[in-house]
Amino acid sequence: MKSPPKRTVRLRSLAPILPLLALSATPAKASTEAEQLCKGLEQRTLPDLVIETALAHPAGPGPAAPVPPGMTPPPAPILPAHCEVIGHTEQRVGSDGQHYAIRFHLRLPEAWNGGFFFQGGGGSDGDLGDAVGAMGVAPPALARGYAVLSQDSGHDNKANFDPKRGGTLAFGFDPLARINYGHASLQKSVLAARRVIAARYGQAPKHSYFVGCSKGGQEGMALVQRYPTLFDGVVVTAPGMSLPRAAIGEAWNTKSFSFSAANGHGPLTPLNIAQGFSDADFALARRAMLRACDKLDGLADGMILAVGQCTSARVLPAFNAIRCKGAKTNACLTGEQITALQRVHDGPRNAKGQNIYAGFPWDAGWGAADWRIWQLGTADGRVPSLNMLMGAGALASVFSVPPQALAPGAEGGLAFQMALDLDRAEQGILARGGDFATSGWEDISARSTDLSGFLGHGGRLMVLHGGSDPVFSIADTLDWYRAMLARGGDAARANTRFFAVPGMNHCTGGPATDQYAAFDAMVAWVEQQHTPERIIARAGPASPFPGRERPLCAFPKIARYRGHGDPEKAESFVCS
């Protein structure tokens, strides 16, 4: 993330660290009939469910998107007339003395299309979400007629905030709050929403969909594995299916970039680490990767479409060709910088030589704004590494037994990550004890390869992942996908699809064609039996090549240039 005045950071990258606003549209008045139907929901007695508010809204502008100071929010979506419901279930007092509930946010359009759309969360959750079903440049799900649900995963960032226990991560000290965050709140929220939908419309949804990225992607994977009959179609992007192990990987990456202090740059600080690579240094590294791998798909275009084929055997010689022979200049990379990049690529290993978490494949999006904000923070130090801000605290407070509260801020995260023993950290995410009958890995990971329940009822799963995701490695997701196909056989091959998005960072951004209609493809698959083998994707205005088109190809195929035709158009590429 760049500093606010430069306005170069994609909003999706900021979502985990910004409050998710749940503001209602505020035009004059809804129709009398709609208002009565909506308000009547507050009077309904539903088992194990409390409806806090039910407000009717006429058509008009929806919630404003959250943006940091100094940035201009995108235009608010125009939403149809709808009933906005906020409620909760499972109100309780936790073992830590905190008051918890699973709160949900549901919007019910007057012109209902019969569909249900569950909008995934992000980061450590703890926020209701806006229940609009935003999908990039496409109209949101609510505007398409879907009943849309979002939820807080069973804890509240304000009500459950405890500065002595990690602030918003304090819920990690309560076993059930941790389980709800990992998976259990999903089913409970869905069942609550369906009771409200039945009360409002008099019938159940015809089709149910889940869409989520990052932690939301983990939620989608948890749904298909643990609660397989709830949804017909699930679309996940950058799924954090191995969140506890990925958090250890974040610490490994911080250690990998800590060479800067030992290289005469002073005491180790978040700023010091961020300045270990300038943006110009990353540009050098990207050009070297492109020289090594760009043409593998048949066209030198600044993108590495040959996912999985850009190996260290190709890249390291290209790095060595720009290794500094003497003092550091803008035309070379130091040996420490090259070693740091190689360590990030290879990933963390335990004392037995086994990967604790997958490394990150070489790709053209390394060092892009959305990439470096996670790994190092902005070069000017105005925004520290999200690995330090988020990953460290989550590993300590939510993923490990016993939980541990860190000192606040990036400094506390940095100190924790630098002192971390990788083998003990791996043991911690697998440990049980005290009030915790299950481990952080059992509660939060979503890597089961058994999708028989989901596929057996006709469910369809679509997984997308950016080739340059700096948080959750596409290599980890592909390892799972291959194993799932091997186990699931014909049913898995027929009803699941994996699409790599070359160059894309976490959920969006990077030198990528990161605008695509995956949800539309899923609806066509579920309701019209149109199996997606390629999805047309376009580059947005902030990319290095705005307007460019590429096909996203179903794994294991990649997009290859035909050798003729406009290289900016998807029709000039074939999936093979």
Secondary structure, DSSP 8 states (H G I E B T S, - for coil): ---GGG--S-HHHHGGGS---------S---HHHHHHHHHHHH--BTTBEEEEEEEE-SEE-------TT-------EE-SEEEEEEEEEEEE-TTS-EEEEEEEEEEESS--SEEEEE---TT--S----S--BTTB--TGGGT-EEEEE-TT--TTTT-BGGGTBTTGGGGSHHHHHIIIIIHHHHHHHHHHHHHHHHHSS--SEEEEEEETHHHHHHHHHHHHSTTS-SEEEEES--TTHHHHHHHHHHHHHHTTHHIIIII-S--HHHHHTTS-HHHHHHHHHHHHHHHGGGGT--SS---STT---HHHHHHHHHTTB-SSS--TT-B-HHHHHHHHHHHH--B-TTS-BSS------TTTTSHHHHHHHTB-TTSSSB-HIIIIIHHHHHHTSSSS-----SHHHHHHHHHHH--HHHHHHHHH--BTTBSS-HHHHH-------HHHHHTT-EEEEEEETT-SSS-HHHHHHHHHHHHHHHHHHHHHHEEEEEETT--SSS-SSS--EE-HHHHHHHHHHH----SEEEEE--TTSSSTT-EEEEEBTT--EEE-SSS-TTSGGGEEE-
